[in-house]
């Protein structure tokens, strides 16, 4: 309902809760350089607040000594949004059907992969409501009932503790789940979240703290020490609970050291991993097929931490990632040249390993003056074979046979069609869910319509009429090309 880093800076530490102020700021953002009234602005942002409440809280903000700078911040933000496009279509996000977000089985799978205790149900509801809030831009209270949104002060307090106990591995898995959810709704060109640059606030005296000034190592130490870690850390570091929560969302604290019981459990998991992924298989997946640790984790069900330990045990050197990996979005030039130029890895593969979008990785290549390979760099013979195959294929398939890897995409669609969901198909076929969804989305765009009715809770995935025709044509093409 308003970007968290901005809400934190514009909300006073006492008197007005940031959660209550966020929709007011969103409404006020619609006022500059317009004739929009408070009632109209409140209506434009939904039913979360009315014009009377906007007016009441506006009067309280107007009494703050920092009000002139708050107004300046909103003016600057309005000008910035008027002059620049945003990478997220928030209107489209608000209209998505979120009932299939983070199904129970998927939550349990994520917990197994990341070594996270699944809890009794409340922790799952918290994760689901937080994903809804981040994806939709709406308050968590607006989540559909079956998502299990916050229903009490106790739930919100538990949510704070969940934020403190979240690990980088769990945060990464939930972010990937959110991107997969967007891809299942044919949204594959948007980041999970976005916020306007904080540089617009430069030189302003604002009532709230700057999250960038929080001592991150000290924060990570504090949140592992107390029963109410977020409140404790805010008090010790002299900032607000909202600022601490935002920093932990962006930079989760590493998991605490193992106790004797957790060490025994970890030992059992390591033994299971040795049996499922012996040294020969690990070598083939990681070195020969050049898969990332995250891709192997998705394929095998073991966390990246377990896989890292196995690699060390097997004497397999791990590829060096960006040296400033902990600083979100930073890529070293030497690493990029080694992986992209010398090892011939793709930008999407590198982007997944670094936790960023492909477009962002391409921007780093431009920054470091690393020339990008031309798209679709097939050899001449490959191109001729592709043209010949397309000319002999059923006419319904020809629009989807023009790009590199077209046959593989069609084969994967055919192989995925009997499964109850794309997630189950990806798991059964040993593929990354996001990759499979993106490839099927591309086929649907090329063939001009949906091929699958996506699975929903209690209803498996099914083929559309077009999907049935395409599947039949793929089978016919495959039969004709068999020796």
Buried (B, 14 or more C-beta within 10 A) or exposed (E): BBBBBBBBBBBBBEEBEBBEBBBBBBBBBBBBEEEBEBBBBBBEBBEBBBBEBBBEBBEBBEEBEBBEBBBBBBBBBBEBEEEEEEEBEEEEBBEBEBEBBBBEEBBEBBBBBBBBEBBEEBBBBBBBBBBBBBBBBBBBBBBBEEBBBBEEEEBBBBBBBBBBBBBBBBBBBBBBBBBBBBBBBBBBEBBBBEEBEBEBBEEBEBBBBBBEEBBBEEBBEBBBEBEBBBBBBBBBBEBBBBBBBBBBBBBBBEBEEEEEEBEEEBEEBBEBBBEEBEBEEBBEBBEEEBBBBBBBBBBBBBBBBBBEBBBEEBEBEEBEBBEEBEEEBEBBBEBBBBBBEEEEBBBBBBBBBBBBBBEBBBBBBEEBEBEEEEEEEEEEEEEEEBEEBBEEBBEBBBBBBEEBEBBEBBEBBBBBBEBEBBBBBBBEEEBBBBBBBBBBBBBBEBBEEBBBEBBEEEEEBEBBEBBEBBBEBBEEBEEEEEE
